[in-house]
Amino acid sequence: MKKEYDFSKAEQGKFYRPIEKLEVPVYLDKEIKAFFSKKAAAKRTGLEKIVNTILRKEMEMLKEIGA
């Protein structure tokens, strides 16, 4: 490794690519995950779809009551 590097001709952000979609991990308690995983399996769908459906309904309710 060199003692010093010359960055005088460097281009800032040359390799930067904006993230179009950022996946945010959501950690569920064991019992909640087990419960909804069973529901998802029974409906032959993914856990993500079940949880998103529930959260959307919750959002609609909160909007209706003005919370």
N, CA, C, O and CB atoms as a CASP TS submission, in Angstrom:
PFRMAT TS
TARGET T0000
AUTHOR 0000-0000-0000
METHOD Language model
MODEL 1
PARENT N/A
ATOM      1  N   MET     1       0.839  -1.174   0.000  1.00  0.00           N
ATOM      2  CA  MET     1       0.000   0.000   0.000  1.00  0.00           C
ATOM      3  C   MET     1       0.888   1.244   0.000  1.00  0.00           C
ATOM      4  O   MET     1       1.884   1.317   0.720  1.00  0.00           O
ATOM      5  CB  MET     1      -0.957  -0.005   1.216  1.00  0.00           C
ATOM      6  N   LYS     2       0.506   2.210  -0.819  1.00  0.00           N
ATOM      7  CA  LYS     2       1.281   3.440  -0.892  1.00  0.00           C
ATOM      8  C   LYS     2       1.077   4.270   0.366  1.00  0.00           C
ATOM      9  O   LYS     2       0.062   4.162   1.053  1.00  0.00           O
ATOM     10  CB  LYS     2       0.894   4.248  -2.134  1.00  0.00           C
ATOM     11  N   LYS     3       2.071   5.099   0.643  1.00  0.00           N
ATOM     12  CA  LYS     3       1.983   5.990   1.794  1.00  0.00           C
ATOM     13  C   LYS     3       0.959   7.095   1.538  1.00  0.00           C
ATOM     14  O   LYS     3       0.256   7.523   2.454  1.00  0.00           O
ATOM     15  CB  LYS     3       3.360   6.598   2.112  1.00  0.00           C
ATOM     16  N   GLU     4       0.879   7.561   0.269  1.00  0.00           N
ATOM     17  CA  GLU     4      -0.041   8.620  -0.116  1.00  0.00           C
ATOM     18  C   GLU     4      -0.627   8.320  -1.486  1.00  0.00           C
ATOM     19  O   GLU     4       0.027   7.706  -2.329  1.00  0.00           O
ATOM     20  CB  GLU     4       0.666   9.985  -0.117  1.00  0.00           C
ATOM     21  N   TYR     5      -1.852   8.751  -1.704  1.00  0.00           N
ATOM     22  CA  TYR     5      -2.515   8.572  -2.993  1.00  0.00           C
ATOM     23  C   TYR     5      -2.902   9.932  -3.549  1.00  0.00           C
ATOM     24  O   TYR     5      -3.239  10.845  -2.795  1.00  0.00           O
ATOM     25  CB  TYR     5      -3.763   7.659  -2.859  1.00  0.00           C
ATOM     26  N   ASP     6      -2.855  10.068  -4.885  1.00  0.00           N
ATOM     27  CA  ASP     6      -3.192  11.323  -5.547  1.00  0.00           C
ATOM     28  C   ASP     6      -4.647  11.260  -6.023  1.00  0.00           C
ATOM     29  O   ASP     6      -4.977  10.516  -6.947  1.00  0.00           O
ATOM     30  CB  ASP     6      -2.226  11.602  -6.742  1.00  0.00           C
ATOM     31  N   PHE     7      -5.498  12.041  -5.387  1.00  0.00           N
ATOM     32  CA  PHE     7      -6.907  12.085  -5.759  1.00  0.00           C
ATOM     33  C   PHE     7      -7.255  13.361  -6.530  1.00  0.00           C
ATOM     34  O   PHE     7      -8.430  13.701  -6.661  1.00  0.00           O
ATOM     35  CB  PHE     7      -7.777  11.978  -4.515  1.00  0.00           C
ATOM     36  N   SER     8      -6.252  14.061  -7.036  1.00  0.00           N
ATOM     37  CA  SER     8      -6.496  15.338  -7.713  1.00  0.00           C
ATOM     38  C   SER     8      -7.318  15.172  -8.995  1.00  0.00           C
ATOM     39  O   SER     8      -8.020  16.100  -9.396  1.00  0.00           O
ATOM     40  CB  SER     8      -5.171  16.012  -8.040  1.00  0.00           C
ATOM     41  N   LYS     9      -7.242  14.018  -9.636  1.00  0.00           N
ATOM     42  CA  LYS     9      -8.000  13.778 -10.871  1.00  0.00           C
ATOM     43  C   LYS     9      -9.197  12.853 -10.629  1.00  0.00           C
ATOM     44  O   LYS     9      -9.796  12.334 -11.571  1.00  0.00           O
ATOM     45  CB  LYS     9      -7.084  13.173 -11.944  1.00  0.00           C
ATOM     46  N   ALA    10      -9.523  12.661  -9.386  1.00  0.00           N
ATOM     47  CA  ALA    10     -10.649  11.781  -9.042  1.00  0.00           C
ATOM     48  C   ALA    10     -11.975  12.461  -9.361  1.00  0.00           C
ATOM     49  O   ALA    10     -12.083  13.687  -9.338  1.00  0.00           O
ATOM     50  CB  ALA    10     -10.599  11.388  -7.548  1.00  0.00           C
ATOM     51  N   GLU    11     -12.963  11.658  -9.653  1.00  0.00           N
ATOM     52  CA  GLU    11     -14.297  12.160  -9.959  1.00  0.00           C
ATOM     53  C   GLU    11     -15.253  11.689  -8.863  1.00  0.00           C
ATOM     54  O   GLU    11     -15.480  10.490  -8.700  1.00  0.00           O
ATOM     55  CB  GLU    11     -14.775  11.678 -11.372  1.00  0.00           C
ATOM     56  N   GLN    12     -15.805  12.633  -8.121  1.00  0.00           N
ATOM     57  CA  GLN    12     -16.690  12.291  -7.013  1.00  0.00           C
ATOM     58  C   GLN    12     -17.993  11.687  -7.535  1.00  0.00           C
ATOM     59  O   GLN    12     -18.619  12.226  -8.448  1.00  0.00           O
ATOM     60  CB  GLN    12     -16.981  13.532  -6.154  1.00  0.00           C
ATOM     61  N   GLY    13     -18.388  10.573  -6.947  1.00  0.00           N
ATOM     62  CA  GLY    13     -19.646   9.924  -7.294  1.00  0.00           C
ATOM     63  C   GLY    13     -19.626   9.172  -8.609  1.00  0.00           C
ATOM     64  O   GLY    13     -20.686   8.865  -9.153  1.00  0.00           O
ATOM     65  N   LYS    14     -18.450   8.868  -9.134  1.00  0.00           N
ATOM     66  CA  LYS    14     -18.333   8.213 -10.437  1.00  0.00           C
ATOM     67  C   LYS    14     -19.095   6.888 -10.487  1.00  0.00           C
ATOM     68  O   LYS    14     -19.705   6.564 -11.506  1.00  0.00           O
ATOM     69  CB  LYS    14     -16.869   7.975 -10.768  1.00  0.00           C
ATOM     70  N   PHE    15     -19.064   6.135  -9.415  1.00  0.00           N
ATOM     71  CA  PHE    15     -19.699   4.823  -9.402  1.00  0.00           C
ATOM     72  C   PHE    15     -20.996   4.800  -8.587  1.00  0.00           C
ATOM     73  O   PHE    15     -21.545   3.729  -8.328  1.00  0.00           O
ATOM     74  CB  PHE    15     -18.737   3.798  -8.851  1.00  0.00           C
ATOM     75  N   TYR    16     -21.480   5.959  -8.189  1.00  0.00           N
ATOM     76  CA  TYR    16     -22.703   6.038  -7.402  1.00  0.00           C
ATOM     77  C   TYR    16     -23.916   5.703  -8.256  1.00  0.00           C
ATOM     78  O   TYR    16     -24.081   6.236  -9.354  1.00  0.00           O
ATOM     79  CB  TYR    16     -22.856   7.429  -6.787  1.00  0.00           C
ATOM     80  N   ARG    17     -24.754   4.827  -7.750  1.00  0.00           N
ATOM     81  CA  ARG    17     -26.014   4.495  -8.399  1.00  0.00           C
ATOM     82  C   ARG    17     -27.103   4.591  -7.331  1.00  0.00           C
ATOM     83  O   ARG    17     -27.037   3.897  -6.317  1.00  0.00           O
ATOM     84  CB  ARG    17     -25.971   3.058  -9.063  1.00  0.00           C
ATOM     85  N   PRO    18     -28.098   5.439  -7.550  1.00  0.00           N
ATOM     86  CA  PRO    18     -29.149   5.567  -6.530  1.00  0.00           C
ATOM     87  C   PRO    18     -29.926   4.261  -6.382  1.00  0.00           C
ATOM     88  O   PRO    18     -30.139   3.532  -7.351  1.00  0.00           O
ATOM     89  CB  PRO    18     -30.113   6.716  -6.889  1.00  0.00           C
ATOM     90  N   ILE    19     -30.334   3.987  -5.170  1.00  0.00           N
ATOM     91  CA  ILE    19     -31.115   2.788  -4.901  1.00  0.00           C
ATOM     92  C   ILE    19     -32.561   3.080  -5.277  1.00  0.00           C
ATOM     93  O   ILE    19     -33.171   4.008  -4.746  1.00  0.00           O
ATOM     94  CB  ILE    19     -30.993   2.347  -3.399  1.00  0.00           C
ATOM     95  N   GLU    20     -33.109   2.288  -6.194  1.00  0.00           N
ATOM     96  CA  GLU    20     -34.484   2.510  -6.621  1.00  0.00           C
ATOM     97  C   GLU    20     -35.472   1.949  -5.616  1.00  0.00           C
ATOM     98  O   GLU    20     -36.523   2.539  -5.366  1.00  0.00           O
ATOM     99  CB  GLU    20     -34.720   1.890  -7.983  1.00  0.00           C
ATOM    100  N   LYS    21     -35.131   0.812  -5.045  1.00  0.00           N
ATOM    101  CA  LYS    21     -36.030   0.177  -4.092  1.00  0.00           C
ATOM    102  C   LYS    21     -35.203  -0.352  -2.932  1.00  0.00           C
ATOM    103  O   LYS    21     -34.301  -1.169  -3.115  1.00  0.00           O
ATOM    104  CB  LYS    21     -36.851  -0.966  -4.761  1.00  0.00           C
ATOM    105  N   LEU    22     -35.516   0.116  -1.759  1.00  0.00           N
ATOM    106  CA  LEU    22     -34.787  -0.301  -0.570  1.00  0.00           C
ATOM    107  C   LEU    22     -35.651  -1.258   0.233  1.00  0.00           C
ATOM    108  O   LEU    22     -36.750  -0.900   0.655  1.00  0.00           O
ATOM    109  CB  LEU    22     -34.375   0.920   0.287  1.00  0.00           C
ATOM    110  N   GLU    23     -35.168  -2.456   0.445  1.00  0.00           N
ATOM    111  CA  GLU    23     -35.880  -3.444   1.245  1.00  0.00           C
ATOM    112  C   GLU    23     -35.526  -3.234   2.708  1.00  0.00           C
ATOM    113  O   GLU    23     -34.353  -3.251   3.080  1.00  0.00           O
ATOM    114  CB  GLU    23     -35.535  -4.890   0.793  1.00  0.00           C
ATOM    115  N   VAL    24     -36.535  -3.038   3.526  1.00  0.00           N
ATOM    116  CA  VAL    24     -36.336  -2.811   4.950  1.00  0.00           C
ATOM    117  C   VAL    24     -36.698  -4.094   5.696  1.00  0.00           C
ATOM    118  O   VAL    24     -37.824  -4.577   5.584  1.00  0.00           O
ATOM    119  CB  VAL    24     -37.190  -1.601   5.457  1.00  0.00           C
ATOM    120  N   PRO    25     -35.756  -4.645   6.453  1.00  0.00           N
ATOM    121  CA  PRO    25     -36.093  -5.867   7.189  1.00  0.00           C
ATOM    122  C   PRO    25     -37.048  -5.560   8.340  1.00  0.00           C
ATOM    123  O   PRO    25     -36.893  -4.564   9.047  1.00  0.00           O
ATOM    124  CB  PRO    25     -34.817  -6.543   7.726  1.00  0.00           C
ATOM    125  N   VAL    26     -38.021  -6.421   8.510  1.00  0.00           N
ATOM    126  CA  VAL    26     -38.970  -6.294   9.613  1.00  0.00           C
ATOM    127  C   VAL    26     -38.868  -7.570  10.427  1.00  0.00           C
ATOM    128  O   VAL    26     -39.026  -8.669   9.895  1.00  0.00           O
ATOM    129  CB  VAL    26     -40.443  -6.048   9.101  1.00  0.00           C
ATOM    130  N   TYR    27     -38.606  -7.425  11.707  1.00  0.00           N
ATOM    131  CA  TYR    27     -38.431  -8.582  12.577  1.00  0.00           C
ATOM    132  C   TYR    27     -39.689  -8.784  13.410  1.00  0.00           C
ATOM    133  O   TYR    27     -40.096  -7.900  14.163  1.00  0.00           O
ATOM    134  CB  TYR    27     -37.192  -8.407  13.491  1.00  0.00           C
ATOM    135  N   LEU    28     -40.297  -9.949  13.268  1.00  0.00           N
ATOM    136  CA  LEU    28     -41.520 -10.271  13.994  1.00  0.00           C
ATOM    137  C   LEU    28     -41.202 -11.154  15.186  1.00  0.00           C
ATOM    138  O   LEU    28     -40.243 -11.924  15.165  1.00  0.00           O
ATOM    139  CB  LEU    28     -42.537 -10.961  13.073  1.00  0.00           C
ATOM    140  N   ASP    29     -42.023 -11.034  16.231  1.00  0.00           N
ATOM    141  CA  ASP    29     -41.900 -11.950  17.361  1.00  0.00           C
ATOM    142  C   ASP    29     -42.198 -13.364  16.869  1.00  0.00           C
ATOM    143  O   ASP    29     -42.920 -13.548  15.889  1.00  0.00           O
ATOM    144  CB  ASP    29     -42.863 -11.545  18.530  1.00  0.00           C
ATOM    145  N   LYS    30     -41.642 -14.352  17.551  1.00  0.00           N
ATOM    146  CA  LYS    30     -41.796 -15.747  17.132  1.00  0.00           C
ATOM    147  C   LYS    30     -43.255 -16.152  16.986  1.00  0.00           C
ATOM    148  O   LYS    30     -43.642 -16.761  15.989  1.00  0.00           O
ATOM    149  CB  LYS    30     -41.115 -16.664  18.123  1.00  0.00           C
ATOM    150  N   GLU    31     -44.082 -15.803  18.009  1.00  0.00           N
ATOM    151  CA  GLU    31     -45.474 -16.237  17.950  1.00  0.00           C
ATOM    152  C   GLU    31     -46.248 -15.566  16.831  1.00  0.00           C
ATOM    153  O   GLU    31     -47.113 -16.185  16.212  1.00  0.00           O
ATOM    154  CB  GLU    31     -46.153 -15.964  19.261  1.00  0.00           C
ATOM    155  N   ILE    32     -45.943 -14.304  16.567  1.00  0.00           N
ATOM    156  CA  ILE    32     -46.611 -13.583  15.480  1.00  0.00           C
ATOM    157  C   ILE    32     -46.209 -14.180  14.140  1.00  0.00           C
ATOM    158  O   ILE    32     -47.053 -14.411  13.274  1.00  0.00           O
ATOM    159  CB  ILE    32     -46.267 -12.075  15.523  1.00  0.00           C
ATOM    160  N   LYS    33     -44.926 -14.426  13.977  1.00  0.00           N
ATOM    161  CA  LYS    33     -44.447 -15.015  12.726  1.00  0.00           C
ATOM    162  C   LYS    33     -45.053 -16.397  12.502  1.00  0.00           C
ATOM    163  O   LYS    33     -45.475 -16.719  11.391  1.00  0.00           O
ATOM    164  CB  LYS    33     -42.915 -15.107  12.730  1.00  0.00           C
ATOM    165  N   ALA    34     -45.098 -17.206  13.545  1.00  0.00           N
ATOM    166  CA  ALA    34     -45.662 -18.558  13.428  1.00  0.00           C
ATOM    167  C   ALA    34     -47.140 -18.492  13.046  1.00  0.00           C
ATOM    168  O   ALA    34     -47.593 -19.229  12.170  1.00  0.00           O
ATOM    169  CB  ALA    34     -45.489 -19.337  14.753  1.00  0.00           C
ATOM    170  N   PHE    35     -47.886 -17.610  13.706  1.00  0.00           N
ATOM    171  CA  PHE    35     -49.321 -17.476  13.441  1.00  0.00           C
ATOM    172  C   PHE    35     -49.575 -17.088  11.987  1.00  0.00           C
ATOM    173  O   PHE    35     -50.353 -17.743  11.293  1.00  0.00           O
ATOM    174  CB  PHE    35     -49.946 -16.432  14.381  1.00  0.00           C
ATOM    175  N   PHE    36     -48.922 -16.030  11.531  1.00  0.00           N
ATOM    176  CA  PHE    36     -49.171 -15.546  10.179  1.00  0.00           C
ATOM    177  C   PHE    36     -48.535 -16.434   9.111  1.00  0.00           C
ATOM    178  O   PHE    36     -49.005 -16.462   7.974  1.00  0.00           O
ATOM    179  CB  PHE    36     -48.656 -14.135  10.038  1.00  0.00           C
ATOM    180  N   SER    37     -47.489 -17.148   9.457  1.00  0.00           N
ATOM    181  CA  SER    37     -46.910 -18.115   8.516  1.00  0.00           C
ATOM    182  C   SER    37     -47.904 -19.232   8.243  1.00  0.00           C
ATOM    183  O   SER    37     -48.033 -19.691   7.108  1.00  0.00           O
ATOM    184  CB  SER    37     -45.583 -18.698   9.066  1.00  0.00           C
ATOM    185  N   LYS    38     -48.614 -19.675   9.293  1.00  0.00           N
ATOM    186  CA  LYS    38     -49.650 -20.711   9.117  1.00  0.00           C
ATOM    187  C   LYS    38     -50.783 -20.190   8.244  1.00  0.00           C
ATOM    188  O   LYS    38     -51.278 -20.900   7.368  1.00  0.00           O
ATOM    189  CB  LYS    38     -50.206 -21.170  10.488  1.00  0.00           C
ATOM    190  N   LYS    39     -51.192 -18.944   8.486  1.00  0.00           N
ATOM    191  CA  LYS    39     -52.257 -18.340   7.674  1.00  0.00           C
ATOM    192  C   LYS    39     -51.825 -18.228   6.211  1.00  0.00           C
ATOM    193  O   LYS    39     -52.613 -18.494   5.304  1.00  0.00           O
ATOM    194  CB  LYS    39     -52.633 -16.946   8.225  1.00  0.00           C
ATOM    195  N   ALA    40     -50.579 -17.836   5.992  1.00  0.00           N
ATOM    196  CA  ALA    40     -50.054 -17.703   4.630  1.00  0.00           C
ATOM    197  C   ALA    40     -50.003 -19.058   3.938  1.00  0.00           C
ATOM    198  O   ALA    40     -50.360 -19.174   2.766  1.00  0.00           O
ATOM    199  CB  ALA    40     -48.655 -17.066   4.649  1.00  0.00           C
ATOM    200  N   ALA    41     -49.562 -20.082   4.662  1.00  0.00           N
ATOM    201  CA  ALA    41     -49.489 -21.431   4.089  1.00  0.00           C
ATOM    202  C   ALA    41     -50.883 -21.935   3.731  1.00  0.00           C
ATOM    203  O   ALA    41     -51.072 -22.560   2.688  1.00  0.00           O
ATOM    204  CB  ALA    41     -48.807 -22.406   5.073  1.00  0.00           C
ATOM    205  N   ALA    42     -51.857 -21.662   4.596  1.00  0.00           N
ATOM    206  CA  ALA    42     -53.233 -22.099   4.340  1.00  0.00           C
ATOM    207  C   ALA    42     -53.805 -21.430   3.091  1.00  0.00           C
ATOM    208  O   ALA    42     -54.588 -22.036   2.359  1.00  0.00           O
ATOM    209  CB  ALA    42     -54.123 -21.793   5.551  1.00  0.00           C
ATOM    210  N   LYS    43     -53.412 -20.186   2.854  1.00  0.00           N
ATOM    211  CA  LYS    43     -53.891 -19.456   1.676  1.00  0.00           C
ATOM    212  C   LYS    43     -52.959 -19.625   0.479  1.00  0.00           C
ATOM    213  O   LYS    43     -53.201 -19.080  -0.597  1.00  0.00           O
ATOM    214  CB  LYS    43     -54.042 -17.976   2.004  1.00  0.00           C
ATOM    215  N   ARG    44     -51.900 -20.383   0.686  1.00  0.00           N
ATOM    216  CA  ARG    44     -50.889 -20.621  -0.365  1.00  0.00           C
ATOM    217  C   ARG    44     -50.332 -19.311  -0.916  1.00  0.00           C
ATOM    218  O   ARG    44     -50.284 -19.085  -2.125  1.00  0.00           O
ATOM    219  CB  ARG    44     -51.493 -21.448  -1.512  1.00  0.00           C
ATOM    220  N   THR    45     -49.922 -18.478  -0.001  1.00  0.00           N
ATOM    221  CA  THR    45     -49.322 -17.193  -0.359  1.00  0.00           C
ATOM    222  C   THR    45     -48.133 -16.940   0.555  1.00  0.00           C
ATOM    223  O   THR    45     -47.832 -17.757   1.425  1.00  0.00           O
ATOM    224  CB  THR    45     -50.360 -16.032  -0.256  1.00  0.00           C
ATOM    225  N   GLY    46     -47.467 -15.833   0.366  1.00  0.00           N
ATOM    226  CA  GLY    46     -46.287 -15.524   1.163  1.00  0.00           C
ATOM    227  C   GLY    46     -46.619 -14.759   2.431  1.00  0.00           C
ATOM    228  O   GLY    46     -47.638 -14.074   2.517  1.00  0.00           O
ATOM    229  N   LEU    47     -45.753 -14.886   3.398  1.00  0.00           N
ATOM    230  CA  LEU    47     -45.895 -14.164   4.665  1.00  0.00           C
ATOM    231  C   LEU    47     -45.938 -12.659   4.414  1.00  0.00           C
ATOM    232  O   LEU    47     -46.711 -11.944   5.052  1.00  0.00           O
ATOM    233  CB  LEU    47     -44.735 -14.515   5.626  1.00  0.00           C
ATOM    234  N   GLU    48     -45.113 -12.177   3.489  1.00  0.00           N
ATOM    235  CA  GLU    48     -45.059 -10.748   3.185  1.00  0.00           C
ATOM    236  C   GLU    48     -46.413 -10.228   2.720  1.00  0.00           C
ATOM    237  O   GLU    48     -46.841  -9.142   3.112  1.00  0.00           O
ATOM    238  CB  GLU    48     -44.001 -10.472   2.120  1.00  0.00           C
ATOM    239  N   LYS    49     -47.084 -11.015   1.880  1.00  0.00           N
ATOM    240  CA  LYS    49     -48.377 -10.588   1.345  1.00  0.00           C
ATOM    241  C   LYS    49     -49.416 -10.489   2.458  1.00  0.00           C
ATOM    242  O   LYS    49     -50.193  -9.535   2.500  1.00  0.00           O
ATOM    243  CB  LYS    49     -48.858 -11.561   0.256  1.00  0.00           C
ATOM    244  N   ILE    50     -49.432 -11.465   3.355  1.00  0.00           N
ATOM    245  CA  ILE    50     -50.374 -11.458   4.476  1.00  0.00           C
ATOM    246  C   ILE    50     -50.122 -10.243   5.372  1.00  0.00           C
ATOM    247  O   ILE    50     -51.054  -9.517   5.717  1.00  0.00           O
ATOM    248  CB  ILE    50     -50.256 -12.769   5.297  1.00  0.00           C
ATOM    249  N   VAL    51     -48.878 -10.028   5.741  1.00  0.00           N
ATOM    250  CA  VAL    51     -48.537  -8.914   6.632  1.00  0.00           C
ATOM    251  C   VAL    51     -48.845  -7.578   5.953  1.00  0.00           C
ATOM    252  O   VAL    51     -49.371  -6.671   6.599  1.00  0.00           O
ATOM    253  CB  VAL    51     -47.042  -8.978   7.041  1.00  0.00           C
ATOM    254  N   ASN    52     -48.530  -7.441   4.673  1.00  0.00           N
ATOM    255  CA  ASN    52     -48.829  -6.201   3.954  1.00  0.00           C
ATOM    256  C   ASN    52     -50.328  -5.933   3.901  1.00  0.00           C
ATOM    257  O   ASN    52     -50.756  -4.789   4.054  1.00  0.00           O
ATOM    258  CB  ASN    52     -48.261  -6.260   2.538  1.00  0.00           C
ATOM    259  N   THR    53     -51.127  -6.970   3.686  1.00  0.00           N
ATOM    260  CA  THR    53     -52.582  -6.821   3.651  1.00  0.00           C
ATOM    261  C   THR    53     -53.100  -6.308   4.991  1.00  0.00           C
ATOM    262  O   THR    53     -53.923  -5.393   5.034  1.00  0.00           O
ATOM    263  CB  THR    53     -53.255  -8.160   3.298  1.00  0.00           C
ATOM    264  N   ILE    54     -52.620  -6.894   6.074  1.00  0.00           N
ATOM    265  CA  ILE    54     -53.044  -6.482   7.415  1.00  0.00           C
ATOM    266  C   ILE    54     -52.638  -5.034   7.682  1.00  0.00           C
ATOM    267  O   ILE    54     -53.432  -4.250   8.201  1.00  0.00           O
ATOM    268  CB  ILE    54     -52.437  -7.415   8.487  1.00  0.00           C
ATOM    269  N   LEU    55     -51.415  -4.684   7.332  1.00  0.00           N
ATOM    270  CA  LEU    55     -50.939  -3.316   7.567  1.00  0.00           C
ATOM    271  C   LEU    55     -51.705  -2.300   6.719  1.00  0.00           C
ATOM    272  O   LEU    55     -51.973  -1.191   7.179  1.00  0.00           O
ATOM    273  CB  LEU    55     -49.440  -3.218   7.267  1.00  0.00           C
ATOM    274  N   ARG    56     -52.059  -2.668   5.484  1.00  0.00           N
ATOM    275  CA  ARG    56     -52.851  -1.759   4.644  1.00  0.00           C
ATOM    276  C   ARG    56     -54.219  -1.494   5.266  1.00  0.00           C
ATOM    277  O   ARG    56     -54.694  -0.359   5.290  1.00  0.00           O
ATOM    278  CB  ARG    56     -53.019  -2.343   3.227  1.00  0.00           C
ATOM    279  N   LYS    57     -54.847  -2.562   5.771  1.00  0.00           N
ATOM    280  CA  LYS    57     -56.155  -2.400   6.419  1.00  0.00           C
ATOM    281  C   LYS    57     -56.035  -1.523   7.662  1.00  0.00           C
ATOM    282  O   LYS    57     -56.902  -0.690   7.927  1.00  0.00           O
ATOM    283  CB  LYS    57     -56.750  -3.774   6.795  1.00  0.00           C
ATOM    284  N   GLU    58     -54.977  -1.709   8.407  1.00  0.00           N
ATOM    285  CA  GLU    58     -54.733  -0.887   9.598  1.00  0.00           C
ATOM    286  C   GLU    58     -54.551   0.578   9.200  1.00  0.00           C
ATOM    287  O   GLU    58     -55.067   1.474   9.868  1.00  0.00           O
ATOM    288  CB  GLU    58     -53.485  -1.395  10.368  1.00  0.00           C
ATOM    289  N   MET    59     -53.822   0.820   8.117  1.00  0.00           N
ATOM    290  CA  MET    59     -53.619   2.181   7.633  1.00  0.00           C
ATOM    291  C   MET    59     -54.949   2.828   7.250  1.00  0.00           C
ATOM    292  O   MET    59     -55.196   3.988   7.581  1.00  0.00           O
ATOM    293  CB  MET    59     -52.663   2.185   6.433  1.00  0.00           C
ATOM    294  N   GLU    60     -55.806   2.076   6.550  1.00  0.00           N
ATOM    295  CA  GLU    60     -57.115   2.591   6.150  1.00  0.00           C
ATOM    296  C   GLU    60     -57.948   2.961   7.375  1.00  0.00           C
ATOM    297  O   GLU    60     -58.587   4.013   7.401  1.00  0.00           O
ATOM    298  CB  GLU    60     -57.862   1.555   5.292  1.00  0.00           C
ATOM    299  N   MET    61     -57.940   2.091   8.393  1.00  0.00           N
ATOM    300  CA  MET    61     -58.687   2.372   9.619  1.00  0.00           C
ATOM    301  C   MET    61     -58.176   3.640  10.291  1.00  0.00           C
ATOM    302  O   MET    61     -58.963   4.482  10.723  1.00  0.00           O
ATOM    303  CB  MET    61     -58.592   1.189  10.586  1.00  0.00           C
ATOM    304  N   LEU    62     -56.860   3.769  10.377  1.00  0.00           N
ATOM    305  CA  LEU    62     -56.274   4.950  11.019  1.00  0.00           C
ATOM    306  C   LEU    62     -56.613   6.229  10.257  1.00  0.00           C
ATOM    307  O   LEU    62     -56.847   7.274  10.864  1.00  0.00           O
ATOM    308  CB  LEU    62     -54.756   4.795  11.125  1.00  0.00           C
ATOM    309  N   LYS    63     -56.637   6.143   8.929  1.00  0.00           N
ATOM    310  CA  LYS    63     -57.005   7.311   8.121  1.00  0.00           C
ATOM    311  C   LYS    63     -58.457   7.703   8.371  1.00  0.00           C
ATOM    312  O   LYS    63     -58.782   8.888   8.450  1.00  0.00           O
ATOM    313  CB  LYS    63     -56.783   7.026   6.621  1.00  0.00           C
ATOM    314  N   GLU    64     -59.333   6.697   8.495  1.00  0.00           N
ATOM    315  CA  GLU    64     -60.757   6.958   8.707  1.00  0.00           C
ATOM    316  C   GLU    64     -61.026   7.635  10.044  1.00  0.00           C
ATOM    317  O   GLU    64     -61.889   8.508  10.137  1.00  0.00           O
ATOM    318  CB  GLU    64     -61.540   5.664   8.624  1.00  0.00           C
ATOM    319  N   ILE    65     -60.299   7.240  11.069  1.00  0.00           N
ATOM    320  CA  ILE    65     -60.535   7.831  12.391  1.00  0.00           C
ATOM    321  C   ILE    65     -59.690   9.080  12.619  1.00  0.00           C
ATOM    322  O   ILE    65     -59.794   9.732  13.658  1.00  0.00           O
ATOM    323  CB  ILE    65     -60.242   6.810  13.481  1.00  0.00           C
ATOM    324  N   GLY    66     -58.856   9.403  11.639  1.00  0.00           N
ATOM    325  CA  GLY    66     -58.053  10.616  11.723  1.00  0.00           C
ATOM    326  C   GLY    66     -56.880  10.525  12.671  1.00  0.00           C
ATOM    327  O   GLY    66     -56.445  11.529  13.235  1.00  0.00           O
ATOM    328  N   ALA    67     -56.377   9.340  12.843  1.00  0.00           N
ATOM    329  CA  ALA    67     -55.227   9.153  13.747  1.00  0.00           C
ATOM    330  C   ALA    67     -53.928   9.358  13.014  1.00  0.00           C
ATOM    331  O   ALA    67     -52.857   9.242  13.611  1.00  0.00           O
ATOM    332  CB  ALA    67     -55.248   7.760  14.377  1.00  0.00           C
TER
END
